[in-house]
Amino acid sequence: MTISDPIADMLTRIRNAIMARHDFVLVPTSRMKLSIAGVLKAEGFISSYEVLRGKPHRAIKIYLKYDDNNQSALSGLERASKPGLRVYVQRKEIPRVYGGLGVAIISTPSGVMTGQQAWRQGVGGELLCYVW
């Protein structure tokens, strides 16, 4: 079975693992997913991630982050651009997520980055997802 939207699958796996209070989640690997995991780590939504080089296929092991009260650092993930409806934004159209508390993850010609970084660099791109 092939997945039509692998990024939405990754976000759903993370969402489900948080609801089940898992320490980590395994996601099939791709360069785009590694870039998204890097942005999530840099923004403090996950504690870390690593690439597992298994025999059948490689996977990304994403370690989820919880506070002392067992509340997740991630409270929401939402896919913006879908395979059936791609969403592209210019620099001046980059949205603010939850008044600046969340981040928009954007795929730009300079790589995958947060909306704020893309705005500072003056580039737009495909609006992948919102994280808060």
C-alpha positions in Angstrom: 0.0 0.0 0.0 1.4 3.4 -0.9 0.6 6.5 1.1 -0.7 9.4 -1.0 0.4 12.1 1.5 3.5 10.9 3.5 3.9 14.3 5.4 0.2 14.1 6.6 1.0 10.4 7.6 4.0 11.7 9.6 2.0 14.4 11.4 -0.8 11.9 12.2 1.7 9.4 13.6 3.1 12.1 15.9 -0.4 13.3 16.9 -1.4 9.7 17.8 1.8 9.0 19.7 1.2 12.1 21.8 -2.4 11.2 22.6 -1.1 7.7 23.7 1.7 9.3 25.7 4.4 7.4 23.9 8.1 8.4 24.4 8.9 8.1 20.7 7.4 7.4 17.3 8.8 5.7 14.2 8.2 7.3 10.8 9.4 6.0 7.4 12.2 8.3 6.3 12.5 10.8 3.5 14.6 14.0 3.1 11.5 16.2 3.5 10.5 14.4 6.7 14.0 14.7 8.1 13.9 18.5 7.3 10.5 18.8 9.1 11.9 16.9 12.1 14.9 19.2 12.2 12.6 22.3 12.3 10.5 20.7 15.1 13.7 20.0 17.1 15.0 23.5 16.5 11.7 25.1 17.6 11.6 22.9 20.8 8.5 20.9 19.9 10.4 17.5 20.1 13.4 16.6 22.2 15.4 14.9 19.4 15.3 12.5 16.5 17.6 9.9 14.9 17.7 7.9 11.7 17.5 4.1 12.1 19.1 2.2 9.3 17.1 -1.0 9.4 17.2 -3.8 6.8 13.8 -3.6 5.2 13.7 0.3 5.2 15.1 3.2 7.1 13.0 5.0 9.7 13.2 8.2 11.7 12.8 7.8 15.5 11.3 11.0 16.8 11.6 11.5 20.6 8.6 13.4 21.9 8.9 16.1 24.6 6.8 16.3 27.7 6.9 18.7 30.7 6.8 17.8 34.4 3.0 17.6 34.3 3.1 15.1 31.4 1.8 17.7 29.0 3.2 17.5 25.5 5.3 20.4 24.1 3.2 19.9 20.9 -0.5 20.8 21.3 -1.4 20.7 17.6 -0.2 19.8 14.1 -2.2 20.6 11.0 -1.4 19.9 7.4 -1.8 23.0 5.2 -0.8 22.0 1.7 -2.3 18.7 0.4 -1.5 16.7 -2.7 -4.9 17.7 -4.1 -4.6 21.3 -3.2 -1.1 22.8 -2.9 -0.8 26.0 -0.9 2.0 28.4 -1.9 2.7 31.7 -0.2 4.8 34.7 -1.0 6.9 36.4 1.7 4.2 39.0 2.5 1.5 36.2 2.7 3.3 34.0 5.3 0.7 33.4 8.1 1.3 33.8 11.9 0.2 30.8 13.9 -1.6 31.4 17.2 -0.3 34.9 17.3 3.3 33.9 17.1 3.1 31.0 19.6 3.1 28.4 16.8 5.1 28.1 13.6 4.3 27.6 10.0 6.7 25.2 8.3 7.5 26.2 4.7 9.4 24.4 1.9 11.4 27.2 0.2 14.1 27.1 -2.5 16.5 27.6 0.4 15.2 24.5 2.2 12.6 23.7 4.8 12.3 26.4 7.4 9.8 28.2 9.7 7.6 31.0 8.3 9.6 33.5 10.4 12.9 32.4 8.9 11.4 32.5 5.4 10.1 36.0 6.0 13.5 37.2 7.3 15.2 35.7 4.2 12.6 37.3 1.9 11.5 34.0 0.3 8.1 32.2 -0.1 7.3 28.6 -0.9 4.9 25.7 -0.2 3.1 26.0 3.1 3.6 22.5 4.5 2.0 22.6 7.9 1.2 24.5 11.1 2.6 23.5 14.5 1.6 24.9 17.9 
